[in-house]
Amino acid sequence: MTVMCRKNRICRSGFTLIEMLVVIAIIGIMMFIGLPSFEKLLTGSGVELTARNMTSKLGMTRNYAISNRKYVALLMPTSGLPDQYCYGATRMCIVKSAGTYDSGSLVTKYTFQQWVQGESWDFLNVGSSIVHLDNTPGFSATYAAHEEVDGVKCTDIGPSCASVDNMKAIIFKPAGKIACDTSAYDNRFVTLGEAVFSSGILVRKNTSNEVNIKIEKYTGRISYGID
């Protein structure tokens, strides 16, 4: 602060240590009070951002399948890998064209062939997870018709992940349509929400905050925000 001294001289006097400590304490209290709301806001908007990124990633997978005339899967593991990968990571790979449909489980199984060159694991925004993937929008404790990939080579993660089965995926054919058995031919939905996977359990938060991504069965068209 500035004060007037004798003989019109200007003297400068700074804040005292106590005044500075009081200001810092007030800022700290305000940050502590506002942090939970700020974190909630970031997590909530994170699901929307994750949906946009996931839509883009699915589009890239479809385009790669078309341009390279391959069956290409976007893997979305839910088990068999460390916690940070389950429900929270994706990666593109090429699979063999022949899928095997199980009418009991409604699962069409494909076999891993190779990773798409230059691709690595992509992780979702913190607090966002892939909470469901099948032919119905929204979260469900059980899965209906969907696709899985067996024999996925994940030695880059660790020796215990040399070959991982039952890895859920959205798979595109060379023509751009989704790959699935004719008996389970339907739209596919990827449901994103606020959740954390820890110690083998998916813990959901704010269950009303969900975004569904739809992959159309006839065209492979991808859109999000479907209720």
N, C-alpha and C positions, 0 to 999 in steps of 0.2 A: 504494500500500500504506500501511498505518497502523502507526506505531511509537510506543512510549512514551518520552517524554523526561523530563528531570529535573523534580521537583516535580509529578509526576502530570499534567503537561501532555501533551495528545495532539498529536503532530506528524504531518503528512501528507507522505508522500514519493511522488511519481509514478514511473512507469516511466522508465528512462533511454532515450535515443535509440537506443542499441545494442540494448536489449531489444526495443523496438518494431520495429526493422528486422529482427531475427531472427524475430519472430512473423510479420511481413508476408512474409518470405522463405519461411517454412514453409507459410503459406497458399497462396502462389503456386505452390510445388512441388506441393502436394496438388491444386490446381486443374488444373495442367498434366498431372499423371498421370491424373486422373479425367475430363478433358475428352473424350478420344476415346470412352470408354464412355458418357458422358452424351450426346454427339452421336449415337452409334449407337442409344441408347435412344429419343431423340427422333425419329430418322428411322424407326425400326421402328414405333413407335406412330403416327407420322404417316401411314403407309399405311392403318392401320385407321381413323383419323380421316377421311382422304381418302375412304375407301370409304363411310363414313356420309354425308359431305357429298355425294358423287356420287349415292348412292341418293336422297337428298332432292332433288337437282337434277333427276334423271330423273323423279321423281314430280311435280315442279312442271311439267316440260315436258309430261308426259302430261295433267295436269289442265288445262293451258292449251289443249291441243289439243281436249279434250272440251268445255270451257266455251265456247270460241270457234269450234268447228266448223271447225278448220283443220288442215292438215298442218304439224306443228311439229317442227323438228329441234333436237337438242342437238349443236352442232358440236364436234368434237374434232380440231383440225388437227394434221397430222403433217409438213407441208411448206408452202412458199409464204409463210410469215410469219417474222418474226424468231424467234430461238432460244427466247426466253422464252415464246412462245405454243405452239410445237410440243410435243406430248405433255404439255403442262402447263397448258392453258387450255380453258375451255368457254364457249359462248354460245348462247342460244336465238334461233332465227329461224323465220320462216314460209317454207315452200317451196311450189312449185306441186304440185298433186296428181298430175300425170302423171309417173310414173317410167319410165325406160328401162332394161331389163335386158340385160346383155351376158353371154351364156352362156359365153363364153371366159374372162372375168375373174371371173365370178360377182358382178359389181358392179351394183347398181341405182342409176342416176344420177337425181338430182332437181335442180331449178333454184331458186336463191335468189330469193325474192320481196321480203322486207323483214325488218328486225330487229324483234324483239318490243319494244314500247315500254317504256322504263324499264330495259331490260336492258343490261348491259355485260359485258366479259370478266371471268370469274372464274378465278383462278389457284389451282392445287393447292398443298398444303403443300410447303415446300421439301424436296427430296429424293425426293418422290413423283411418279410419272409414269403416264400412261395408256400402258402398254406394248403393249397389243393390243386389237383390237376386231373381232370377226366372229362366226360362228356356233359357235365352239368355245372352251371355257374354256382359260385358260393362254396363255403367251407362245409365239409361233411366228414364225419369220423371214419367213414369207409369210402373206398374208391369204386366207382363204376367203370365203364369201358375206358381203357387207356392203353398206352404203349410203354414197354420197358425194353431196356437193352442189357444183354448179358455179356460177360467176358470183357468188361471195360478195363483197359490197362492203365492203372494209376500208380505205376512205380515211381513217378515223380513226387508223389505225396509220401510214399513210404513202402517198405517191403511187404507189409501186411495188406496193402491195397493192390497187389500185383494183378489180380483179376476180380472185379467186382460185378456181381449180378444184380438183377432187379432194379436197375437204375431207371427211374421214370424219365420220360422224354416226350417232346413233340417232334415228330418225324415227317419230313417232306419228301415227296417223290420228285423225280426229274421234271415232271410236268408242272410242279408247284402245288399240287394237291397234297393234303395230309395223307400219310400212309397208315392204314389200319385195315383190319379184316372187314369184308363186306357185311358180315353179320353184326359188326359193331360200328358200322359206318354212321358217324354222326359228327356234329360240330365238336370241337375240343375247346376247353376253357382252362386258362391258368388264373388262379385266384391268388391275389397278393394281399397281405394284411400286416398289421402290427403284431409281431411275434418274435420270440427268441428260442432257439433250440439249444438245450443244455442237458447233458447227462442222459441223452436218449429220449428226452421229452420236449415236445413243442409247446411252449407256454405262450398263449395268445393274450394280447392286450388290446383294449378298445375294439372289441369285435365288430362294432358298427363301421369301422374304417376299413373297408374292403374295396378293391378294384378288380374287376374281372376282365381278362383279355380273351377275346373270342377269335378262334381260327375256323373260318368257314369251310365246311366239308367239301363243297364242290369246287371252290375256286382257290382255297388257301388264303383268302383275304383275311387280314389281321386288323382288329379294331379293339379299343379298350374303353372302359366306362360302361360296359354292359351290365345291367342289373340282373 
